[in-house]
Amino acid sequence: MTFFDNLLAKFSNDIAIDLGTANIRVQVKGKKDIIKEPSIIAINTANGKVLSVGSHARSMIGRTPSNVKAIQPLKNGVISDFNATEALIKHFITRINKDSGILAKIIRPRVVIGVPTSVTEVEINSVIDSARSAGARRVYIVEEPMAAAIGADLKIDTASGSMIVDIGGGTADIALISLGGIIKDNTIKVAGDEMDNAIIDYVKNKYNLLIGIKLAEDIKINYASAISKNPETKIELSGQDLISGLPKSTKISRPEVTEALMPVLEKIISGIREALESVPPEILSDLLKSGIYLSGGGALIEDIDKLFSAKLKVPFKIATNPSLCVTNGISKMMERVDLLERHQIKDLILK
């Protein structure tokens, strides 16, 4: 980075973006507050106009008229709708610039965006173009597992190996890190969204009741446990009776939520096992001492570390503030140019 770039960085509102499948998190350099919104955008299909973004757009799911569509632009760790993704990124960069001081409005920001390891070159270029059209001066693209490891304060620069499993909305990203680089990674396209769908399918098959995706997500967030417990806890569900077509309510127990999620958790365990099978013995020894760290929203599922430890015979640990690890890691990279330039997978100076 040139002297001029360093000078500009002192006055611009540089922005860190964790572009997640389920949620987008945005933080401005030097500020503690993190903007967190669902990665959902509502668009008028007749004219392409953005009507709503984030939480308000999420509340519109299943309630929109025919000319309005609530879109989740990223699915299973890939960009499924390029235009909606561009609109999502532009919305938050524009929002931050709008609330900035006069000098920060004049000096365009650097933008650092964390993406899943599974994104393609075409998708990366789309993300860069989106940030550019929103007014970014320079765009850096970094991999979310590395950002998560930095945000979890793992000792990534030592010869001792460390591993992180970042369980997001669309993917679970597994990264084995040593000497400052990822030496083995594995992306499983099974994570939080699949858990929501598993709950919907379970209730449908067992109770002939169709519930909405938002209710399934709320059940996961509030009642999910990787180890069956509290059978006395009852969760009320409302939806459509698949036999009569009429409204219907029922109750399920907390162990039933565990039962619904178990096939998804087993898939993640299989992915971690596959990654471990190719790890050199020396690094396996390191992992037995240090443990494998869990980050992302999926790490908040109660006792998930205990289940994984029992299944894989390796200690698992929940990172501090697991859902914020990627955002915190990107913010640290933004503060330290050496980290940023070492771990970027692509950057583009925007003239």
C-alpha positions as CSV (number, residue, x, y, z in Angstrom):
1,M,0.0,0.0,0.0
2,T,1.4,3.4,-1.0
3,F,1.9,6.4,1.3
4,F,-1.1,8.1,-0.4
5,D,-3.3,5.0,0.2
6,N,-2.3,5.1,3.9
7,L,-3.1,8.8,4.1
8,L,-6.6,8.2,2.6
9,A,-7.2,5.3,4.9
10,K,-6.9,7.7,7.9
11,F,-9.9,9.7,6.8
12,S,-12.2,7.2,4.9
13,N,-14.9,5.0,6.5
14,D,-13.3,1.7,5.5
15,I,-15.9,-1.1,5.7
16,A,-15.7,-4.8,6.6
17,I,-18.5,-7.0,5.2
18,D,-19.2,-10.6,6.2
19,L,-21.3,-11.7,3.2
20,G,-23.1,-14.6,4.7
21,T,-25.8,-16.8,3.3
22,A,-28.2,-16.2,6.2
23,N,-26.9,-12.9,7.5
24,I,-24.8,-10.0,6.3
25,R,-22.7,-8.2,9.0
26,V,-21.1,-4.9,8.3
27,Q,-18.6,-2.9,10.5
28,V,-16.9,0.4,9.9
29,K,-13.2,0.7,10.8
30,G,-12.7,2.1,14.3
31,K,-16.3,1.6,15.4
32,K,-17.5,-1.2,17.7
33,D,-21.1,-1.3,16.4
34,I,-21.8,-4.1,13.9
35,I,-24.8,-3.9,11.5
36,K,-26.4,-7.3,11.3
37,E,-29.3,-8.0,9.0
38,P,-30.7,-11.1,7.2
39,S,-29.2,-11.5,3.7
40,I,-32.6,-11.0,2.2
41,I,-33.8,-8.3,-0.2
42,A,-37.3,-7.6,-1.4
43,I,-37.6,-6.5,-5.1
44,N,-40.5,-5.2,-7.2
45,T,-40.3,-7.7,-10.1
46,A,-42.1,-5.3,-12.5
47,N,-39.5,-2.5,-12.4
48,G,-36.5,-4.1,-10.5
49,K,-36.8,-1.5,-7.7
50,V,-35.5,-2.5,-4.2
51,L,-38.3,-2.2,-1.7
52,S,-36.7,-3.5,1.4
53,V,-33.5,-5.0,2.8
54,G,-32.7,-7.1,5.8
55,S,-35.1,-7.7,8.7
56,H,-38.0,-5.9,7.1
57,A,-37.5,-7.9,3.9
58,R,-37.4,-11.1,5.9
59,S,-40.7,-10.3,7.5
60,M,-42.2,-10.1,4.0
61,I,-41.4,-13.7,3.2
62,G,-44.7,-15.6,2.4
63,R,-46.7,-12.4,2.6
64,T,-45.7,-10.5,-0.6
65,P,-48.1,-9.8,-3.6
66,S,-47.3,-11.3,-6.9
67,N,-45.2,-8.4,-8.1
68,V,-42.9,-8.5,-5.1
69,K,-40.3,-11.1,-4.5
70,A,-38.2,-11.6,-1.3
71,I,-34.9,-13.0,-2.4
72,Q,-32.0,-14.7,-0.5
73,P,-29.2,-13.9,-3.0
74,L,-26.8,-16.5,-1.6
75,K,-27.7,-20.1,-1.3
76,N,-25.4,-23.0,-0.2
77,G,-22.4,-20.7,-0.2
78,V,-22.8,-19.5,-3.8
79,I,-24.4,-16.5,-5.4
80,S,-27.7,-17.5,-6.8
81,D,-28.8,-14.0,-7.9
82,F,-26.1,-11.6,-9.0
83,N,-28.4,-8.6,-9.3
84,A,-29.8,-9.1,-5.8
85,T,-26.3,-9.6,-4.3
86,E,-25.2,-6.4,-5.9
87,A,-28.2,-4.5,-4.6
88,L,-27.6,-5.9,-1.1
89,I,-23.9,-4.9,-1.0
90,K,-24.7,-1.5,-2.5
91,H,-27.4,-0.9,0.1
92,F,-25.1,-1.2,3.1
93,I,-22.1,0.7,1.6
94,T,-24.5,3.5,0.5
95,R,-26.1,3.5,4.0
96,I,-22.8,3.9,5.7
97,N,-21.5,6.6,3.3
98,K,-24.8,8.5,3.8
99,D,-24.3,8.6,7.6
100,S,-20.6,9.7,7.3
101,G,-19.1,13.0,7.8
102,I,-18.3,15.4,4.9
103,L,-14.6,14.2,4.6
104,A,-15.5,10.5,4.7
105,K,-18.1,11.1,2.0
106,I,-15.5,12.7,-0.3
107,I,-12.9,10.0,0.3
108,R,-14.2,6.7,-1.0
109,P,-13.8,3.8,1.4
110,R,-11.7,0.6,1.2
111,V,-14.1,-2.4,1.4
112,V,-13.0,-5.8,2.7
113,I,-15.5,-8.6,1.9
114,G,-15.4,-12.1,3.4
115,V,-16.7,-14.8,1.1
116,P,-17.0,-18.7,1.4
117,T,-14.1,-20.7,0.0
118,S,-16.5,-22.2,-2.6
119,V,-17.2,-19.0,-4.5
120,T,-16.1,-18.9,-8.1
121,E,-14.0,-16.4,-10.0
122,V,-17.1,-15.1,-11.7
123,E,-18.8,-14.6,-8.3
124,I,-15.8,-12.9,-6.9
125,N,-15.8,-10.5,-9.8
126,S,-19.5,-9.8,-9.3
127,V,-18.9,-9.0,-5.6
128,I,-16.1,-6.6,-6.6
129,D,-18.2,-4.9,-9.2
130,S,-21.0,-4.5,-6.7
131,A,-18.7,-2.7,-4.2
132,R,-17.2,-0.6,-7.0
133,S,-20.6,0.6,-8.2
134,A,-21.4,1.5,-4.6
135,G,-18.4,3.8,-4.4
136,A,-15.5,1.7,-3.0
137,R,-12.0,3.0,-3.6
138,R,-10.4,-0.4,-3.2
139,V,-11.9,-3.9,-2.7
140,Y,-10.3,-6.8,-1.0
141,I,-11.7,-10.3,-1.0
142,V,-10.8,-12.7,1.8
143,E,-11.8,-16.2,2.6
144,E,-14.2,-16.6,5.5
145,P,-12.5,-19.5,7.3
146,M,-9.2,-17.6,7.5
147,A,-11.0,-14.5,8.7
148,A,-12.9,-16.7,11.3
149,A,-9.5,-18.1,12.5
150,I,-8.1,-14.6,12.9
151,G,-11.3,-13.4,14.6
152,A,-11.1,-16.4,17.0
153,D,-7.5,-15.4,17.9
154,L,-6.0,-18.7,16.7
155,K,-2.3,-18.7,16.4
156,I,-2.3,-18.9,12.6
157,D,1.4,-17.9,12.1
158,T,3.0,-20.7,14.1
159,A,4.3,-24.0,12.9
160,S,1.7,-25.7,15.2
161,G,-1.4,-26.7,13.2
162,S,-4.9,-25.4,14.1
163,M,-8.3,-26.1,12.6
164,I,-11.5,-24.1,12.5
165,V,-15.0,-25.1,11.4
166,D,-17.1,-22.1,10.5
167,I,-20.8,-23.2,10.3
168,G,-22.8,-20.5,8.6
169,G,-26.1,-20.5,6.8
170,G,-25.3,-22.1,3.5
171,T,-22.0,-23.9,4.2
172,A,-19.7,-25.3,6.8
173,D,-16.2,-24.2,5.9
174,I,-13.4,-26.3,7.4
175,A,-9.8,-24.9,7.3
176,L,-6.6,-26.5,8.6
177,I,-4.1,-23.7,9.1
178,S,-0.3,-23.7,9.7
179,L,2.4,-21.1,9.2
180,G,-0.1,-18.4,8.2
181,G,-1.8,-20.3,5.4
182,I,-4.6,-22.7,4.8
183,I,-3.0,-26.1,4.0
184,K,-6.3,-28.0,3.8
185,D,-9.9,-26.9,3.3
186,N,-13.2,-28.6,2.8
187,T,-16.5,-26.9,2.2
188,I,-19.7,-28.7,3.0
189,K,-22.8,-27.3,1.5
190,V,-24.8,-28.3,4.6
191,A,-25.3,-25.8,7.4
192,G,-27.9,-23.6,9.0
193,D,-30.3,-23.4,6.0
194,E,-30.4,-27.2,5.7
195,M,-31.2,-27.4,9.5
196,D,-34.2,-25.1,8.9
197,N,-35.4,-27.3,6.1
198,A,-34.8,-30.4,8.2
199,I,-37.1,-29.1,10.9
200,I,-39.8,-28.3,8.2
201,D,-39.5,-31.8,6.8
202,Y,-39.6,-33.5,10.2
203,V,-42.8,-31.7,11.2
204,K,-44.4,-32.3,7.8
205,N,-43.6,-36.0,7.9
206,K,-44.5,-36.7,11.5
207,Y,-47.5,-34.3,12.0
208,N,-48.7,-33.6,8.5
209,L,-48.2,-29.9,9.3
210,L,-46.5,-27.4,7.0
211,I,-44.7,-24.6,8.8
212,G,-42.9,-21.6,7.4
213,I,-39.1,-21.2,7.0
214,K,-39.1,-18.3,9.6
215,L,-40.7,-20.4,12.2
216,A,-38.3,-23.3,11.6
217,E,-35.3,-20.9,11.9
218,D,-36.7,-19.5,15.2
219,I,-37.1,-23.0,16.5
220,K,-33.5,-23.8,15.6
221,I,-32.2,-20.6,17.3
222,N,-34.2,-20.9,20.5
223,Y,-34.5,-24.7,21.0
224,A,-31.8,-26.6,19.1
225,S,-29.5,-28.9,21.0
226,A,-27.1,-31.4,19.6
227,I,-27.7,-33.7,22.5
228,S,-31.3,-34.7,23.4
229,K,-32.5,-33.1,26.6
230,N,-35.5,-31.4,28.4
231,P,-38.3,-33.6,27.0
232,E,-40.7,-31.6,29.1
233,T,-40.1,-28.5,27.0
234,K,-43.0,-28.1,24.5
235,I,-42.8,-25.9,21.5
236,E,-46.0,-24.7,19.9
237,L,-46.2,-24.8,16.1
238,S,-48.8,-23.3,13.8
239,G,-49.2,-23.9,10.1
240,Q,-51.2,-25.7,7.4
241,D,-52.7,-29.1,7.9
242,L,-51.6,-31.0,4.8
243,I,-54.7,-33.3,4.9
244,S,-57.4,-30.7,5.3
245,G,-55.6,-27.6,4.0
246,L,-56.9,-25.7,7.1
247,P,-54.9,-23.9,9.8
248,K,-53.5,-26.3,12.5
249,S,-51.5,-26.1,15.7
250,T,-49.5,-28.7,17.5
251,K,-46.7,-29.1,20.0
252,I,-43.3,-30.8,19.7
253,S,-40.7,-31.5,22.3
254,R,-37.1,-30.3,22.4
255,P,-35.7,-33.9,21.8
256,E,-37.7,-33.9,18.6
257,V,-35.8,-30.8,17.4
258,T,-32.6,-32.7,18.1
259,E,-33.9,-35.7,16.2
260,A,-34.8,-33.5,13.2
261,L,-31.3,-31.9,13.1
262,M,-29.3,-35.0,13.6
263,P,-29.0,-36.0,9.9
264,V,-27.6,-32.5,9.1
265,L,-25.1,-32.6,12.1
266,E,-24.0,-36.1,10.9
267,K,-23.2,-34.7,7.5
268,I,-21.1,-32.0,9.0
269,I,-19.3,-34.5,11.2
270,S,-18.6,-36.6,8.1
271,G,-17.1,-33.6,6.3
272,I,-14.8,-32.9,9.3
273,R,-13.8,-36.6,9.5
274,E,-12.9,-36.5,5.8
275,A,-10.7,-33.5,6.4
276,L,-9.0,-35.1,9.4
277,E,-8.2,-38.3,7.5
278,S,-5.9,-36.4,5.2
279,V,-4.1,-34.4,8.0
280,P,-0.4,-35.2,8.7
281,P,0.2,-37.1,12.0
282,E,2.2,-34.2,13.4
283,I,-0.7,-31.8,12.9
284,L,-3.2,-34.3,14.3
285,S,-1.0,-34.3,17.4
286,D,-1.3,-30.5,17.6
287,L,-5.1,-30.7,17.2
288,L,-5.4,-33.2,20.1
289,K,-3.7,-30.6,22.3
290,S,-5.3,-27.4,21.1
291,G,-8.7,-28.7,19.9
292,I,-10.7,-27.8,16.9
293,Y,-12.6,-24.4,17.1
294,L,-16.2,-23.9,16.0
295,S,-17.4,-20.6,14.8
296,G,-20.4,-19.2,12.9
297,G,-24.1,-19.2,13.9
298,G,-24.1,-23.0,13.9
299,A,-21.6,-23.1,16.8
300,L,-24.4,-21.6,19.0
301,I,-26.3,-24.9,18.9
302,E,-26.2,-26.2,22.4
303,D,-23.7,-29.0,23.1
304,I,-22.6,-29.2,19.4
305,D,-19.0,-29.2,20.7
306,K,-19.7,-32.2,23.0
307,L,-21.4,-34.1,20.1
308,F,-18.5,-33.5,17.7
309,S,-15.9,-34.4,20.4
310,A,-17.7,-37.7,21.2
311,K,-18.0,-38.6,17.5
312,L,-14.5,-37.6,16.3
313,K,-12.4,-38.2,19.4
314,V,-10.9,-34.8,19.2
315,P,-11.6,-31.9,21.6
316,F,-13.8,-29.2,20.1
317,K,-14.1,-25.7,21.5
318,I,-16.6,-22.9,20.8
319,A,-14.8,-19.7,19.8
320,T,-15.6,-16.5,21.7
321,N,-18.6,-14.8,20.1
322,P,-18.7,-17.5,17.3
323,S,-21.2,-15.7,15.1
324,L,-18.9,-12.6,15.0
325,C,-15.6,-14.4,14.3
326,V,-15.6,-13.7,10.6
327,T,-16.6,-10.0,11.0
328,N,-14.0,-9.5,13.8
329,G,-11.3,-11.2,11.7
330,I,-12.1,-9.0,8.6
331,S,-11.9,-6.0,10.9
332,K,-8.5,-7.0,12.2
333,M,-7.3,-7.5,8.7
334,M,-8.5,-4.0,7.9
335,E,-6.6,-2.6,10.8
336,R,-3.4,-4.5,9.9
337,V,-2.4,-4.1,6.3
338,D,0.2,-6.9,6.5
339,L,-2.6,-9.4,7.5
340,L,-4.9,-8.1,4.8
341,E,-2.4,-8.2,1.9
342,R,-1.2,-11.6,3.0
343,H,-4.6,-13.3,3.2
344,Q,-6.5,-11.6,0.4
345,I,-7.5,-13.9,-2.5
346,K,-8.2,-10.9,-4.8
347,D,-8.0,-7.2,-4.6
348,L,-8.8,-4.5,-7.1
349,I,-7.8,-0.9,-7.1
350,L,-10.8,1.0,-8.4
351,K,-10.0,4.1,-10.3
